Amino acid sequence: MRRPETLAAQALGWVDEKTRAISPPIHVSSTYVRDPDNQYRSGRGYIRADNPAFDQAEALLSALEGGAATLLFGSGMAAATAAFAALQPGDHVLAPKVMYWSLRNWLANAAGKLGLNVDFVSSEKLENLRAAVHPGKTKLVWIETPANPLWTVTDIAAAAEIAHAAGARLAVDSTAATPVLTQPIALGADLVMHSATKYLNGHSDLVAGTLTTARDDEYWQRIRAVRVQLGAVLGSLEAWLLVRGMRTLYLRVRQACASAQALAERLAAHPRIEAVLYPGLVSFPGHAVAARQMKGGFGGMLSIRVRGGEAAAIATAARVELWKRATSLGGVESLVEHRASVEGAGTPAPPDLLRLSVGIEAAEDLYADLDQALAA
Ligand SMILES: Cc1ncc(COP(=O)(O)O)c(C=O)c1O
């Protein structure tokens, strides 16, 4: 088996048999011709059910994650909510207290309408996780690691053990870790989710989501049915762009990790900064677990707490010239965001926190811009 960066660079080495093209065509057809004997021998019938434009991205991600199959969705939220919509009314699910805020809001306010019973738990504290599962009733344990926006680290292998002992599956939002750094399935997870809007695509120019399964079972087929029936499919052009983005995934993520580590270490000593939250800092509470389950880096995401509270944090963000004040993450350009302003009520983000998504610019330029913004 070739190394993952090789598989990604060549999108699994695909070459068109007819034309010898190394970049695939963009399939836009919404429907497929039925054979005269009323069969669909191509295996394709209608675009909402199946689309050849998805094949490469799904196969590549399955290979990178070590999964049995992958499904592309129209957004990360569409992928995540499909995993919950495929459960049964009455099922109990656990989700972390620190997680992507929009999914937390959906779980808190809308998942009940599907008949799901949702509890939130500090998943990084394994004793809390152990106490929160209801054997036989809990069907899905959802974790995110490192988790937005505090970069809390949950032990995937331990969480899988706890979930499985209770008869539940473990799903991991691995958006911030990417398959470059962590393969949750090898650590025991049953399902891996990505907002492919972020690192997988990497260029802040599309919205997409993915689920990868450890095995093709009845639950996976229900997830597939949710995608078909609710129609949360990706566009063909976006699927093509996603493959193009994934070809450089390893280069981009490795650069972002190296720069984020350097920035975190320098910012930790900055007089205008109260604290730096980054799994790569030895002093960070989740560092030891992160060092075990993240290989080759600790990600491109960190948060800083600015001395002087909310006003000082917002004023710092106002003064940056190179960093872009914008939400989202995982693109080649670096972004800064006052996270509490985005998340609103119920956010775990303290008011003095700025979330940083480190891109692939020169780390020295990124530090200099933050330094002038902090110092002013
Ligand atoms: C960790 C994480 N999970 C899920 C999502 C949702 O993804 P999308 O915006 O593609 O729907 C995001 C988006 O910011 C995210 O950061």
The ligand as an ORCA input file, in Angstrom:
! r2SCAN-3c Opt
* xyz 0 1
  C     -15.628     21.137     13.426
  C     -16.743     21.443     12.479
  N     -17.678     20.531     12.266
  C     -18.709     20.754     11.413
  C     -18.845     21.974     10.759
  C     -20.006     22.188      9.831
  O     -19.564     22.166      8.510
  P     -20.236     22.967      7.303
  O     -20.060     24.436      7.560
  O     -19.485     22.465      6.116
  O     -21.688     22.596      7.273
  C     -17.886     22.945     10.946
  C     -18.023     24.251     10.253
  O     -17.508     25.262     10.680
  C     -16.813     22.690     11.838
  O     -15.868     23.624     12.069
*
